[in-house]
Amino acid sequence: MGSFISSPQVLTRKVSGQFQVGCKDLMIDGTVLGDRGLFMRLYYPTDNENTDISSYPLWLPKPQYAHGLGEYLGQSPQKMNLITSAIVGEKREDCIENAQLSTKCDKWPIVVFSHGLGGSRTFYSTYCTSLASHGYVVAAVEHKDHSACWTYQLSERNGELVEQPIKIKLIEKNEKNEFKIRNQQVGKRVTECVKALNVLEQLNLGTVPEKVLIGNDFDWSQFKNKFIMSSASVIGHSFGGATSLASSAYTTDFQKAIVLDGWMFPLDSTQQEQAKQPTMFLNVGDWQWNENLDVMKKIFPHNDGNLVLTLNGAVHQCFSDFPFIFPTWLAKKFGVQGSTEPSTCIQAAIELSMAFLEEGKTGAQRLKDEKFSDFISNEVYGREKFKL
């Protein structure tokens, strides 16, 4: 599948560290537990220097992801096929599938990542692979709560694995049960993030999880005693931002949370009250609004280590891969690029994230003041500020 209107074939990292990056999908059956299990992509540092393009995974693993995204955006499968063929083509993530974990460090810090509404485990590869290139192990969860653009689970039937699709659930704004549905979804998302952390802990202990459906062809024993479990963090974008807060409220095993332009609507009062771990909010001023910010303002005082920063001239999707999928003129037309260059936005997000994970509020604030003060401020504001 070629592409006629395209940016480079590999979605290269924007803040590349000293390591190459490996990746591997892991799907675990949940029928024994009465749930849908877990599906995630693990990004991690590697010493592998493989330059064979076929070793780099496709950004769209299946065409159904594009169709599901189209359903979310109100576009037909035919139109999404055209966009995929003409623009996305065979774009690949900047990581090497099935690579071995780097041997250059004894242990690695871990992060669980939660995607936004209509997202997937691959849509934030620029952000996740950049963190991995700096020495982080990132577990990017693909949520099965009907908030992903599309996903699936595998079930055993007559000795064979059968694919069962899980489609996005479209909910009209102000629908009667909107909050109840979204709050239930965030609860399921939290369960999956906690499961991801538990799986990392199992791997660290040298135990392969039971009933692995995808990933049986990989040597998981190489991760034994390789993770720093005591500093686990959770990061998410939009709906994933609410998920990261709710996850850190559910268990203090997540030492820190990072909220990338978070959508706070799904959180109930208990989740808001219990979100007390150090948290950094990276907001897009043009996307936020007063009601959403009011929830954040309730959470800010919970911890002296909390920090809120607002990006000017950015767009809501600046933390995802979408600004880099399209050539510049199309990115602006589709609203995934603002007046601040996407590379500048993602660079700031990645570097500020690492500063916060490593040095907390003080480190992130210092970096912002020294490097990004021309378009990032400590002012808390939303789009109402720009109204006459």
JODA-V577411 format. One record per backbone hydrogen bond with DSSP energy under -0.5 kcal/mol. NH is the residue of the N-H (numbers start at 1). CO is the residue of the C=O. E is the energy in kcal/mol with one decimal. If there is no record, write none. Layout:
nh=NH co=CO e=E
nh=NH co=CO e=E
This chain:
nh=4 co=86 e=-0.7
nh=5 co=86 e=-3.8
nh=6 co=4 e=-0.6
nh=7 co=325 e=-0.8
nh=11 co=92 e=-3.0
nh=12 co=10 e=-2.0
nh=19 co=133 e=-2.2
nh=20 co=46 e=-1.3
nh=22 co=44 e=-3.4
nh=23 co=96 e=-1.8
nh=24 co=42 e=-1.7
nh=26 co=40 e=-2.7
nh=27 co=214 e=-2.0
nh=28 co=38 e=-2.9
nh=29 co=211 e=-2.6
nh=33 co=30 e=-0.8
nh=34 co=30 e=-0.6
nh=34 co=31 e=-0.6
nh=35 co=30 e=-2.4
nh=38 co=28 e=-1.8
nh=40 co=26 e=-2.1
nh=41 co=140 e=-2.4
nh=42 co=24 e=-3.0
nh=42 co=40 e=-0.5
nh=43 co=41 e=-0.5
nh=43 co=138 e=-2.9
nh=44 co=22 e=-2.2
nh=46 co=20 e=-2.3
nh=47 co=100 e=-0.5
nh=53 co=51 e=-0.5
nh=55 co=52 e=-2.3
nh=56 co=53 e=-1.5
nh=57 co=55 e=-0.5
nh=57 co=95 e=-0.5
nh=59 co=91 e=-3.1
nh=61 co=59 e=-0.7
nh=65 co=62 e=-1.5
nh=66 co=62 e=-0.6
nh=66 co=63 e=-0.6
nh=67 co=63 e=-1.9
nh=68 co=64 e=-2.7
nh=69 co=65 e=-2.1
nh=70 co=66 e=-2.3
nh=71 co=67 e=-2.2
nh=72 co=68 e=-2.1
nh=73 co=69 e=-2.0
nh=74 co=70 e=-0.8
nh=74 co=71 e=-0.6
nh=75 co=70 e=-4.0
nh=80 co=76 e=-2.2
nh=81 co=77 e=-2.4
nh=82 co=78 e=-1.8
nh=83 co=79 e=-2.5
nh=84 co=80 e=-2.9
nh=85 co=81 e=-2.5
nh=86 co=82 e=-2.8
nh=87 co=83 e=-2.7
nh=88 co=83 e=-1.3
nh=89 co=84 e=-3.8
nh=91 co=88 e=-1.3
nh=92 co=9 e=-2.9
nh=93 co=57 e=-2.6
nh=94 co=11 e=-0.6
nh=95 co=93 e=-1.8
nh=96 co=21 e=-2.7
nh=97 co=55 e=-3.0
nh=97 co=95 e=-0.6
nh=98 co=23 e=-2.3
nh=99 co=96 e=-1.4
nh=102 co=45 e=-2.3
nh=108 co=226 e=-2.8
nh=109 co=135 e=-0.6
nh=110 co=228 e=-0.6
nh=111 co=137 e=-2.4
nh=112 co=233 e=-2.2
nh=113 co=139 e=-2.8
nh=114 co=235 e=-2.4
nh=115 co=141 e=-0.6
nh=118 co=147 e=-3.5
nh=119 co=116 e=-2.0
nh=125 co=122 e=-1.4
nh=128 co=124 e=-2.7
nh=129 co=125 e=-3.0
nh=130 co=126 e=-1.4
nh=131 co=127 e=-2.0
nh=132 co=128 e=-2.2
nh=133 co=129 e=-2.1
nh=134 co=130 e=-0.7
nh=134 co=131 e=-1.1
nh=135 co=132 e=-1.8
nh=136 co=131 e=-1.6
nh=137 co=109 e=-2.6
nh=138 co=43 e=-2.5
nh=138 co=136 e=-0.6
nh=139 co=111 e=-2.9
nh=139 co=137 e=-0.5
nh=140 co=41 e=-2.9
nh=140 co=138 e=-0.8
nh=141 co=113 e=-2.3
nh=141 co=139 e=-0.8
nh=142 co=39 e=-3.0
nh=143 co=141 e=-0.7
nh=149 co=119 e=-2.2
nh=151 co=166 e=-1.6
nh=153 co=164 e=-2.1
nh=155 co=162 e=-2.2
nh=157 co=160 e=-3.5
nh=160 co=157 e=-2.0
nh=162 co=155 e=-3.2
nh=162 co=160 e=-0.5
nh=164 co=153 e=-3.0
nh=165 co=163 e=-0.5
nh=166 co=151 e=-3.2
nh=168 co=149 e=-0.9
nh=169 co=146 e=-3.0
nh=170 co=168 e=-0.7
nh=175 co=172 e=-1.9
nh=178 co=175 e=-2.1
nh=181 co=177 e=-2.7
nh=182 co=178 e=-2.6
nh=183 co=179 e=-2.9
nh=184 co=180 e=-2.0
nh=185 co=181 e=-2.3
nh=186 co=182 e=-2.5
nh=187 co=183 e=-1.7
nh=188 co=184 e=-1.9
nh=189 co=185 e=-2.6
nh=190 co=186 e=-2.3
nh=191 co=187 e=-1.9
nh=192 co=188 e=-1.9
nh=193 co=189 e=-2.3
nh=194 co=190 e=-2.7
nh=195 co=191 e=-2.2
nh=196 co=192 e=-2.5
nh=197 co=193 e=-2.0
nh=198 co=194 e=-2.4
nh=199 co=195 e=-2.8
nh=200 co=196 e=-2.2
nh=201 co=197 e=-2.0
nh=202 co=198 e=-2.4
nh=203 co=199 e=-2.7
nh=204 co=200 e=-2.2
nh=205 co=201 e=-1.5
nh=206 co=203 e=-1.1
nh=207 co=202 e=-2.9
nh=213 co=27 e=-3.0
nh=213 co=211 e=-0.5
nh=214 co=27 e=-1.4
nh=218 co=215 e=-1.2
nh=220 co=218 e=-1.4
nh=222 co=219 e=-1.0
nh=223 co=220 e=-1.8
nh=224 co=221 e=-1.7
nh=225 co=204 e=-2.8
nh=226 co=223 e=-1.9
nh=228 co=108 e=-2.8
nh=229 co=227 e=-1.2
nh=231 co=228 e=-1.1
nh=232 co=229 e=-1.3
nh=233 co=110 e=-1.3
nh=234 co=256 e=-2.0
nh=235 co=112 e=-2.8
nh=236 co=258 e=-1.9
nh=237 co=114 e=-1.7
nh=238 co=260 e=-2.3
nh=240 co=237 e=-2.9
nh=241 co=238 e=-0.6
nh=242 co=238 e=-1.6
nh=243 co=239 e=-2.0
nh=244 co=240 e=-2.5
nh=245 co=241 e=-1.9
nh=246 co=242 e=-2.7
nh=247 co=243 e=-2.5
nh=248 co=244 e=-2.1
nh=249 co=245 e=-1.7
nh=250 co=246 e=-1.8
nh=251 co=247 e=-2.1
nh=254 co=251 e=-1.3
nh=255 co=232 e=-3.1
nh=255 co=253 e=-0.9
nh=256 co=232 e=-0.7
nh=257 co=278 e=-2.2
nh=258 co=234 e=-2.0
nh=259 co=280 e=-3.1
nh=260 co=236 e=-3.1
nh=260 co=258 e=-0.6
nh=261 co=259 e=-0.9
nh=261 co=282 e=-3.1
nh=263 co=238 e=-2.0
nh=264 co=262 e=-0.7
nh=267 co=264 e=-1.9
nh=272 co=268 e=-2.2
nh=273 co=269 e=-2.3
nh=274 co=270 e=-2.2
nh=275 co=271 e=-0.6
nh=275 co=272 e=-0.6
nh=276 co=274 e=-1.8
nh=278 co=255 e=-0.6
nh=280 co=257 e=-2.0
nh=281 co=279 e=-0.5
nh=281 co=307 e=-3.1
nh=282 co=259 e=-2.9
nh=282 co=280 e=-0.6
nh=283 co=281 e=-0.7
nh=283 co=309 e=-3.1
nh=285 co=283 e=-0.6
nh=285 co=311 e=-2.0
nh=287 co=284 e=-1.7
nh=288 co=284 e=-2.2
nh=293 co=289 e=-2.5
nh=294 co=290 e=-2.3
nh=295 co=291 e=-1.0
nh=296 co=292 e=-1.4
nh=297 co=293 e=-2.6
nh=298 co=294 e=-1.1
nh=299 co=295 e=-1.2
nh=299 co=296 e=-0.6
nh=300 co=296 e=-2.3
nh=301 co=297 e=-0.7
nh=302 co=299 e=-2.1
nh=303 co=300 e=-1.1
nh=306 co=303 e=-1.9
nh=307 co=279 e=-2.4
nh=309 co=281 e=-2.9
nh=310 co=377 e=-2.9
nh=311 co=283 e=-3.5
nh=312 co=375 e=-3.0
nh=318 co=315 e=-2.0
nh=319 co=316 e=-0.6
nh=320 co=317 e=-1.8
nh=321 co=123 e=-2.6
nh=323 co=317 e=-0.5
nh=324 co=321 e=-2.1
nh=325 co=321 e=-0.9
nh=325 co=322 e=-0.8
nh=326 co=322 e=-1.1
nh=330 co=327 e=-0.8
nh=331 co=327 e=-2.4
nh=332 co=328 e=-2.2
nh=333 co=329 e=-1.6
nh=334 co=330 e=-2.7
nh=335 co=332 e=-0.9
nh=336 co=331 e=-2.5
nh=337 co=331 e=-0.8
nh=338 co=340 e=-0.6
nh=340 co=313 e=-2.7
nh=345 co=341 e=-2.1
nh=346 co=342 e=-2.8
nh=347 co=343 e=-1.9
nh=348 co=344 e=-2.2
nh=349 co=345 e=-2.4
nh=350 co=346 e=-2.5
nh=351 co=347 e=-2.7
nh=352 co=348 e=-2.7
nh=353 co=349 e=-1.8
nh=354 co=350 e=-2.4
nh=355 co=351 e=-2.2
nh=356 co=352 e=-2.4
nh=357 co=353 e=-2.7
nh=358 co=354 e=-2.3
nh=359 co=355 e=-3.0
nh=360 co=356 e=-1.8
nh=363 co=359 e=-1.0
nh=364 co=360 e=-2.1
nh=365 co=361 e=-2.7
nh=366 co=362 e=-2.2
nh=367 co=363 e=-2.2
nh=368 co=364 e=-2.5
nh=369 co=365 e=-2.4
nh=370 co=366 e=-2.3
nh=371 co=367 e=-2.5
nh=372 co=367 e=-0.7
nh=372 co=368 e=-1.5
nh=373 co=368 e=-0.6
nh=375 co=372 e=-1.6
nh=376 co=372 e=-1.5
nh=377 co=310 e=-2.1
nh=381 co=379 e=-0.7
nh=383 co=288 e=-3.2
nh=385 co=382 e=-1.7
nh=386 co=383 e=-1.6
nh=387 co=384 e=-1.4
